Amino acid sequence: MTVTADHVSAYARDGAVLIERAFADWVAPLARAIDAVLTRARAPGFVATGRVTHQNAPRIEQEFGGGLMALNLVPFAETFADWQWRSPAAEIVARVMQSRCARYWIDATFLKDRASATDATPWHNDVCTWPFWGEKMAILWIALTDVDMDNAPLRTVLGSHIGHSRYDSPFFPPDLPRPAVYRPWQELLDRAAAPDARVRAWTMRAGDCLVVHPAVIHSSLPRRAAAGRRLAFSTRWLGDDVIWAPDALTAPLTKSLTDHPLMTRGGPPPDALFPVVWPRAAAA
């Protein structure tokens, strides 16, 4: 694992940086674990068991951007715990976002396995729905299959993490009051469609990763490939300046955290719920 000064500067400038072959040894184990948990979660009578703390049970969205989105798989297979603590994930994220530590939060898996000329993940950013505030937050997006231009590559609007980043997401219930900090969703779409928008489509090999700032506006292209699949494993990480600050829109999305006695508004994420994975002093 090597995070260079060029990686750090590219992330600060663009809000996204590619690190090649960082997880080449983890492609097969992670893909097997994902497939196994998805098989279990789809079975009739499935009971959610595992090391669940603040996470919800696995949730599978069958139609999401031309494929499937599965949330909260990590507590349900030991492979994920091995990856979380033994892989370079936490150190990569911490070094890229220049944080003294990296705390693990949650996971999302994206599977696209059918061809379409139009179905794709629309433009959005993730920070709109995050109940945390801070600059040192990151998404680690690992390609578990090769991703060429026909296999639904992720697209980012370079530099879109700079400036305003909270928008009135379509995911928010319409009847909730809108805090003044949220701007209309159309403004996000206009930024992505602007003639001077610097849009990059990220082609990747299995085992490559992207570190993406959650405020970056991103989407995917349609998956036009007729065979195979596009599988990506995405996790969210918190750095040393992050505080817990839910508002009227984000609190209902993370109720298990909002109601948790260890969560302190304006304070850092508690170690018991958000373990410091790097540095690994506690595990040494």
PEJOTA-V63859 format. One line per field, one symbol per residue. ss: DSSP state (H for helix, E for strand, C for the rest). psi: psi as a letter, one per 30 degrees, with the letter a starting at -180 (. if undefined). burial: I if it has 24 or more other ideal C-beta (glycine too) atoms within 12 Angstrom, else O. A space follows every 10 residues. Layout:
ss->???
psi->???
burial->???
//
This chain:
ss->CCCCHHHHHH HHHHCEEEEC CCCHHHHHHH HHHHHHHHHH HHCCCCCCCC CCCCCCCCEE ECCCCCCEEE ECCHHHCHHH HHHHHHCCHH HHHHHHCCCC CEEEEEEEEE EECCCCCCCC CCCECCHHHC CEECCCEEEE EEECCCECCC ECCEEEECCC CCCCCCECCC CCCCCCCCCC CCECHHHHHH HHHCCCCCEE EECECCCCEE EECCCCCEEE CCECCCCCCE EEEEEEEECC CCEECCCCCC HHHHHHHHCC CCCCCCCCCC CCCCCEEECC HHHC
psi->kjjleeeeee eeefgkkkjk gfheffeeee eeeeeeeeee ffkkgkkjla ikcflllkkj jejjhgbkkk khfefgkfee eeeefflgee eeeeeeghkf lkkkdllkkk kkglkkfekl klkllffegk glklfiklkj jkkglkjaff hhkkkkjkgf fkakfklikf fkkffkkjlf fklkefeeee eefkegkjkk kjkllkfllk kkkffkklal lljfkflalj kkjklkkkaf gkljilafef effhefeegk ffkjkfllkk effikjfklh eff.
burial->IOIOOOIOOI IIOIIIIIII OIIIOIIOII IOIIIOIIOI IOOOOOOOOI OOIIIIOIOI OOOIIIIIII IIIIIIIOII IOIIIOIIII IIIIIIIOIO IIIIIIIIII IIIIOIOOOI IIIIIIIIII IIIIIIIIII IIIIIIIOOO IIIIIIIIII IOOOIIIIIO OIOOOOOOOO OIOOIOOIIO IIOOOOOOII IIIIIIIIII IIIIIIIIII IIIIIOOOII IIIIIIIIII OIIIIIIOII IOIIOOIOOO OOIOOOOIIO OOIIIIIIOO OOOO
//
